[in-house]
Amino acid sequence: MRRKINVQLISISIIAIISTMLVMLFVFYDLFQTQVQDDLSANAIVLKNTGIFHSGKGNTYGLPGTACDVDFIRWNGSL
């Protein structure tokens, strides 16, 4: 009788731990996904406001006073 009670107690504890972990996983995954999307949106707005993608300088992008060359590599490895 004592052994049966111990087995039931351990099995209920394991089920409770696993179910708690699953609930936490889904809740925190949703929060993490929302935070990542908000951060990406903020970064996109900052990049858009710098104007580096609409400068009309060809392959040279940069902030005023600075410049960096961007090389586009084709699938075969050539520039």
C-alpha positions, 0 to 999 in steps of 0.5 A, a space after each residue: 500500500 505504501 509503495 502504491 502511494 509513493 508511485 502515485 505521488 511521484 507520477 502526479 509530480 512528474 505530470 505536474 512538472 511537465 505540464 507546468 514546463 509546457 505552459 511556460 514554454 508556450 507563454 514565454 515563446 509568444 512573449 519572445 516572438 513579440 519582442 523580436 518582432 518589435 525590435 526588428 520593426 524598430 531597427 527597420 524604421 531606424 534604417 529607413 530614416 537614415 536614407 542609406 537605401 535611397 541615396 542613389 550612389 550605386 553600391 556605396 551606402 553610408 551616413 553623411 561623412 562616412 561611406 562603406 562599399 557593399 559588394 553583392 556576390 552572385 551565386 557562383 562567387 563572382 562580384 
